[in-house]
Amino acid sequence: MTRRVGLHTLWLLCACALLAYLAMTRGALQISSDQIWQILLGQGASNVKLIVLEWRLPRVLMALLIGAALGISGAIFQSLLRNPLGSPDILGFNTGAYSGVLVALVLFNQSVTAMTGAALIGGIATAALVYLFAWRNGVETFRLIIVGISVRALLMALNSWLIISASLESALSAGLWSAGSLNGITWAKTPPVIAVLLLALLLMALLARRMRLLEMGDDTACALGVPVERSRMWLMLIGVVLTAASTALVGPISFVALLAPQIARRLGGGVKGALPLAALCGALLLIAADFAAQHLFLPYQLPVGVITVILGGLYLIALLVREARRQ
């Protein structure tokens, strides 16, 4: 099993590297491998340097990082809830983070740093609200998902009202953001989000063993010395932070957190909590969706969220068909 996971990890790394290379070289200006190499050595034409280092490179790196963050976030919630639908986009946490961004953008016209903080507040507040409404002498998974879907619907109505009430410029910006887009990412916008994501990923690495033990059941985990409720709350907080920070930069990108852990589980032969595989699957899904959004519908460029919604819809249809056949 370890060899199988290692092999798939290598294949996913190669696929991510290939798509990153294609994203760096393909576009309105085709850039060759020799030009990329010259730029890495500090040479090359200034206009090519600008396109590669300031426009394409931050977009590629953030697609990989945010995809990995969403994949891990989905793996956390699906592991804790023991349900393939237990992802932050289904539960409405990214919608709550987007609500925080809208409040900061539309009502207060704040900077990227402030919007990152607002997204974290919105995502955490939404998670607390869902958890509170779902609590009945404990939290049952199905009730939590239903409450999450209901809260998500209410937040979508709030977000629509905020966009309608905004100025034309803010409404256009918020409307594009609502679809999930990697357009316009620059180095200046990334430091707050990168800092939050790296901190959350570091904490997740420290708690990964606890998550694996929790998958064995609360009684077993408690017998092995795991503080069950405290560990579960920390893991859920990390999952919300990963989703909220990603939403602050690129908007609510749906279905990556839902799909990546499921693909990782199948690649790992049913191993739950395969976080590296989930991270790589999320990174590959997002950079592939972004590449498709840029190049498959020329001369138009779609927001990457449109492609991920299509992929998610196809996955849900396949899931329903499989369940119908099984019954």
Backbone torsions as a table, in degrees:
resi	resn	phi	psi	omega
1	MET	NA	-39.7	179.2
2	THR	-64.9	-39.9	178.2
3	ARG	-64.1	-39.9	179.5
4	ARG	-63.7	-44.8	178.8
5	VAL	-62.7	-41.8	178.9
6	GLY	-62.9	-39.8	179.7
7	LEU	-65.4	-45.4	179.5
8	HIS	-67.2	-34.7	176.0
9	THR	-60.6	-42.7	178.7
10	LEU	-63.5	-43.6	179.0
11	TRP	-63.1	-41.6	179.3
12	LEU	-65.9	-39.3	176.5
13	LEU	-61.4	-44.1	178.8
14	CYS	-63.4	-41.1	179.1
15	ALA	-64.7	-41.7	177.1
16	CYS	-63.2	-42.4	179.5
17	ALA	-64.1	-40.6	179.4
18	LEU	-64.2	-45.9	-180.0
19	LEU	-67.2	-35.5	176.2
20	ALA	-62.9	-41.5	178.0
21	TYR	-63.5	-45.0	179.4
22	LEU	-62.8	-40.1	179.3
23	ALA	-66.0	-31.7	179.3
24	MET	-75.8	-29.6	-173.0
25	THR	-102.5	-22.1	-176.9
26	ARG	-97.3	145.7	179.5
27	GLY	157.2	-166.2	177.8
28	ALA	-58.8	-34.7	173.8
29	LEU	-111.0	113.9	178.5
30	GLN	-76.1	131.3	-177.7
31	ILE	-120.2	130.2	-176.1
32	SER	-84.1	169.1	177.3
33	SER	-64.8	-36.5	178.7
34	ASP	-63.0	-39.8	178.8
35	GLN	-66.7	-39.7	176.4
36	ILE	-61.0	-44.6	-179.7
37	TRP	-63.0	-41.5	178.2
38	GLN	-62.6	-39.3	179.2
39	ILE	-66.0	-40.0	177.5
40	LEU	-63.8	-27.1	177.4
41	LEU	-88.1	3.1	179.3
42	GLY	86.0	14.3	-179.6
43	GLN	-112.4	-167.6	177.6
44	GLY	96.2	165.6	-178.9
45	ALA	-69.0	147.8	-176.1
46	SER	-64.8	-36.3	-179.6
47	ASN	-69.3	-34.7	177.2
48	VAL	-70.0	-39.8	175.6
49	LYS	-58.2	-43.7	-179.8
50	LEU	-60.0	-47.1	-177.9
51	ILE	-64.8	-44.3	-175.0
52	VAL	-75.1	-50.9	-171.2
53	LEU	-82.5	-32.2	-174.4
54	GLU	-102.1	-24.1	-177.4
55	TRP	-108.5	-53.7	-173.3
56	ARG	-83.0	-41.4	-176.2
57	LEU	-61.3	-48.6	178.4
58	PRO	-61.9	-33.9	178.9
59	ARG	-66.2	-43.8	-179.6
60	VAL	-65.8	-47.6	-177.8
61	LEU	-64.1	-40.2	-180.0
62	MET	-72.4	-31.5	174.3
63	ALA	-61.9	-43.1	179.3
64	LEU	-67.0	-45.1	-176.5
65	LEU	-68.1	-45.5	-178.6
66	ILE	-68.7	-38.9	175.4
67	GLY	-60.2	-42.8	177.4
68	ALA	-63.7	-42.1	179.5
69	ALA	-62.4	-43.2	179.2
70	LEU	-66.9	-38.3	178.0
71	GLY	-62.2	-42.8	178.9
72	ILE	-68.8	-40.2	178.1
73	SER	-59.6	-45.3	177.4
74	GLY	-63.1	-38.9	178.6
75	ALA	-63.8	-37.3	179.2
76	ILE	-61.9	-51.8	-175.2
77	PHE	-69.9	-38.5	178.5
78	GLN	-67.5	-31.7	176.5
79	SER	-71.0	-47.1	-177.1
80	LEU	-67.7	-39.2	-177.2
81	LEU	-88.3	-12.6	-178.7
82	ARG	53.7	45.3	-177.5
83	ASN	-148.7	130.7	-178.8
84	PRO	-66.8	-15.7	177.1
85	LEU	-92.1	1.3	-177.9
86	GLY	-82.7	67.2	178.4
87	SER	-117.0	157.5	-174.8
88	PRO	-63.8	-27.8	178.7
89	ASP	-75.0	-36.0	176.0
90	ILE	-67.8	-41.1	-178.5
91	LEU	-75.4	-10.9	175.5
92	GLY	91.1	8.4	-176.6
93	PHE	-69.8	-36.5	177.1
94	ASN	-71.3	-29.6	175.2
95	THR	-66.9	-39.5	175.9
96	GLY	-64.6	-39.7	176.1
97	ALA	-62.9	-40.1	177.8
98	TYR	-65.4	-34.6	175.4
99	SER	-60.9	-42.6	176.6
100	GLY	-61.7	-41.3	177.6
101	VAL	-63.0	-42.4	-179.6
102	LEU	-63.1	-41.5	178.3
103	VAL	-60.9	-45.3	179.4
104	ALA	-66.6	-37.1	-176.3
105	LEU	-79.8	-48.4	-172.5
106	VAL	-80.6	-45.0	-174.2
107	LEU	-86.8	-30.7	-173.8
108	PHE	-123.2	-6.8	176.6
109	ASN	51.7	52.9	-173.5
110	GLN	-88.5	170.8	-179.7
111	SER	-80.4	176.8	-179.6
112	VAL	-63.6	-38.7	179.5
113	THR	-62.0	-45.3	179.0
114	ALA	-65.5	-37.2	179.4
115	MET	-68.2	-32.6	175.0
116	THR	-63.6	-45.3	176.6
117	GLY	-62.7	-40.3	178.7
118	ALA	-65.2	-37.5	177.5
119	ALA	-64.6	-40.7	178.1
120	LEU	-63.5	-43.9	179.0
121	ILE	-63.0	-45.3	-179.9
122	GLY	-63.2	-42.6	180.0
123	GLY	-66.7	-44.3	-179.6
124	ILE	-67.0	-41.4	178.5
125	ALA	-62.9	-40.0	177.6
126	THR	-64.3	-43.2	178.4
127	ALA	-61.9	-42.3	179.0
128	ALA	-64.2	-39.7	180.0
129	LEU	-65.3	-45.0	179.0
130	VAL	-62.6	-44.5	-179.5
131	TYR	-63.0	-40.3	-179.5
132	LEU	-65.4	-46.3	-179.1
133	PHE	-68.7	-27.4	-178.3
134	ALA	-86.8	-7.7	-175.3
135	TRP	-78.0	121.0	172.5
136	ARG	-141.7	84.3	-173.2
137	ASN	54.6	40.8	-175.6
138	GLY	122.9	172.6	-178.1
139	VAL	-114.9	120.2	176.4
140	GLU	-96.1	135.8	-170.1
141	THR	-57.9	-47.6	-177.0
142	PHE	-62.4	-41.4	179.3
143	ARG	-65.2	-38.5	179.0
144	LEU	-62.6	-41.4	179.8
145	ILE	-67.0	-42.4	179.2
146	ILE	-63.7	-44.3	177.7
147	VAL	-62.8	-41.3	178.8
148	GLY	-61.3	-42.9	178.3
149	ILE	-63.6	-40.0	-179.9
150	SER	-66.0	-45.8	178.7
151	VAL	-63.6	-37.9	178.1
152	ARG	-61.1	-41.3	178.5
153	ALA	-62.9	-41.9	178.1
154	LEU	-64.0	-41.3	-179.6
155	LEU	-68.1	-34.2	176.8
156	MET	-64.0	-37.5	175.8
157	ALA	-65.0	-42.0	177.3
158	LEU	-62.2	-42.7	-179.8
159	ASN	-63.7	-39.7	178.0
160	SER	-63.4	-40.8	178.3
161	TRP	-64.3	-40.5	178.9
162	LEU	-63.1	-40.8	-179.9
163	ILE	-67.5	-41.4	179.1
164	ILE	-63.8	-34.9	-177.3
165	SER	-81.2	-9.7	-174.2
166	ALA	-82.5	168.0	172.7
167	SER	-68.1	164.6	-176.3
168	LEU	-60.5	-43.1	-179.1
169	GLU	-64.4	-46.6	179.3
170	SER	-65.6	-38.0	-179.7
171	ALA	-65.6	-40.4	178.1
172	LEU	-64.6	-44.0	178.9
173	SER	-63.3	-45.2	-179.2
174	ALA	-67.6	-36.4	179.8
175	GLY	-64.4	-42.5	176.8
176	LEU	-65.8	-40.0	-179.5
177	TRP	-63.9	-33.7	-175.7
178	SER	-64.8	-24.2	179.2
179	ALA	-81.5	-14.8	-175.6
180	GLY	83.4	108.2	-174.0
181	SER	-144.3	139.7	174.6
182	LEU	-97.8	5.0	178.9
183	ASN	-66.1	141.3	172.8
184	GLY	78.6	11.4	177.9
185	ILE	-73.6	128.3	176.5
186	THR	-127.9	167.0	179.5
187	TRP	-60.2	-33.0	-176.7
188	ALA	-64.6	-27.1	-177.0
189	LYS	-87.9	-13.2	-168.2
190	THR	-91.1	-27.0	-171.8
191	PRO	-54.1	-46.8	-179.8
192	PRO	-61.6	-41.2	-178.0
193	VAL	-69.5	-43.0	178.8
194	ILE	-60.6	-43.0	-179.4
195	ALA	-61.1	-45.8	-178.9
196	VAL	-66.1	-44.2	-178.4
197	LEU	-64.1	-43.9	-179.1
198	LEU	-65.8	-38.4	177.2
199	LEU	-64.0	-44.2	179.2
200	ALA	-64.5	-39.6	179.1
201	LEU	-66.7	-35.6	176.7
202	LEU	-64.5	-45.2	177.7
203	LEU	-63.2	-37.1	178.8
204	MET	-64.3	-38.8	177.9
205	ALA	-61.9	-34.6	179.5
206	LEU	-73.1	-27.8	-176.6
207	LEU	-101.9	3.7	-175.8
208	ALA	-60.6	-40.0	180.0
209	ARG	-63.3	-40.6	178.5
210	ARG	-62.6	-38.4	-179.8
211	MET	-64.6	-40.0	178.0
212	ARG	-63.7	-38.0	179.3
213	LEU	-71.1	-35.2	177.7
214	LEU	-64.5	-28.7	178.2
215	GLU	-66.0	-18.6	178.3
216	MET	-82.2	-5.3	-178.6
217	GLY	112.9	149.1	-176.6
218	ASP	-63.0	-41.5	-177.5
219	ASP	-64.2	-43.7	179.8
220	THR	-65.7	-43.1	179.8
221	ALA	-63.1	-40.9	178.6
222	CYS	-64.7	-39.6	178.8
223	ALA	-65.4	-26.3	178.7
224	LEU	-90.2	8.1	173.5
225	GLY	91.8	15.3	179.9
226	VAL	-90.0	125.3	172.0
227	PRO	-72.1	99.6	-164.4
228	VAL	-61.7	-58.8	-174.1
229	GLU	-65.2	-40.7	179.6
230	ARG	-65.5	-41.0	178.6
231	SER	-65.2	-41.4	179.3
232	ARG	-62.5	-41.5	179.9
233	MET	-66.7	-40.3	177.7
234	TRP	-64.5	-42.4	179.7
235	LEU	-64.8	-42.0	177.8
236	MET	-64.5	-38.9	178.1
237	LEU	-62.9	-42.7	178.5
238	ILE	-62.9	-42.8	178.4
239	GLY	-60.7	-41.8	178.5
240	VAL	-66.0	-42.0	-179.3
241	VAL	-63.9	-42.2	177.7
242	LEU	-59.8	-43.3	179.4
243	THR	-68.8	-44.6	-175.9
244	ALA	-66.2	-42.9	179.7
245	ALA	-64.2	-39.0	176.6
246	SER	-63.7	-43.0	179.8
247	THR	-63.5	-34.5	-179.2
248	ALA	-60.9	-31.0	-176.7
249	LEU	-94.3	-41.6	-171.1
250	VAL	-120.1	-0.5	-177.9
251	GLY	89.5	176.3	-176.5
252	PRO	-77.7	95.5	177.5
253	ILE	-87.6	117.0	-173.2
254	SER	-91.2	154.5	166.3
255	PHE	77.1	-13.9	174.8
256	VAL	-65.2	-44.5	178.6
257	ALA	-66.6	-24.2	177.9
258	LEU	-80.4	-43.1	-173.0
259	LEU	-81.1	-42.6	-171.3
260	ALA	-57.5	-46.9	179.7
261	PRO	-65.3	-32.3	178.4
262	GLN	-68.0	-42.4	176.7
263	ILE	-64.0	-42.6	-179.8
264	ALA	-62.1	-39.0	-179.1
265	ARG	-66.0	-38.7	178.5
266	ARG	-70.7	-38.7	177.9
267	LEU	-66.1	-33.6	-179.5
268	GLY	-86.0	6.9	178.3
269	GLY	73.6	31.9	178.2
270	GLY	89.7	6.4	179.1
271	VAL	-73.3	121.6	178.9
272	LYS	-81.3	152.1	174.5
273	GLY	71.9	22.9	177.3
274	ALA	-76.3	79.1	-172.5
275	LEU	-62.4	-43.8	178.1
276	PRO	-59.0	-41.4	178.0
277	LEU	-65.0	-42.1	178.8
278	ALA	-62.7	-40.3	178.8
279	ALA	-63.7	-45.1	-179.4
280	LEU	-67.8	-38.3	177.0
281	CYS	-63.9	-42.0	177.4
282	GLY	-63.2	-43.2	178.5
283	ALA	-62.8	-43.0	-179.6
284	LEU	-66.4	-43.0	179.4
285	LEU	-60.1	-45.0	-175.0
286	LEU	-71.8	-42.9	-179.2
287	ILE	-70.2	-33.1	175.8
288	ALA	-67.9	-41.9	178.0
289	ALA	-64.8	-38.5	179.0
290	ASP	-68.0	-39.6	177.2
291	PHE	-63.3	-42.3	177.8
292	ALA	-64.2	-41.0	-179.9
293	ALA	-63.5	-31.8	-178.9
294	GLN	-80.8	-33.0	-165.0
295	HIS	-119.8	-17.1	-175.2
296	LEU	-83.9	-17.2	-173.6
297	PHE	-124.0	29.3	179.1
298	LEU	-56.9	142.3	10.5
299	PRO	-84.6	11.4	-179.2
300	TYR	-99.0	149.4	173.2
301	GLN	-118.6	123.6	-178.1
302	LEU	-92.7	153.5	169.2
303	PRO	-63.3	143.9	-176.4
304	VAL	-63.1	-28.2	179.4
305	GLY	-62.3	-28.1	178.1
306	VAL	-65.5	-42.3	-179.9
307	ILE	-67.3	-42.4	-179.5
308	THR	-66.4	-33.1	176.3
309	VAL	-65.5	-40.1	177.5
310	ILE	-61.9	-45.9	178.9
311	LEU	-62.0	-43.2	179.5
312	GLY	-64.5	-40.0	177.7
313	GLY	-63.1	-43.1	177.6
314	LEU	-62.8	-38.8	179.0
315	TYR	-64.6	-44.4	-179.4
316	LEU	-65.3	-38.3	176.2
317	ILE	-62.3	-45.0	179.0
318	ALA	-62.4	-37.7	179.5
319	LEU	-65.0	-42.4	178.4
320	LEU	-65.2	-41.6	178.9
321	VAL	-63.0	-42.0	179.6
322	ARG	-64.6	-41.4	178.0
323	GLU	-66.1	-38.3	178.1
324	ALA	-63.8	-40.8	178.4
325	ARG	-67.5	-36.9	-179.6
326	ARG	-65.2	-35.7	-179.6
327	GLN	-79.6	NA	NA
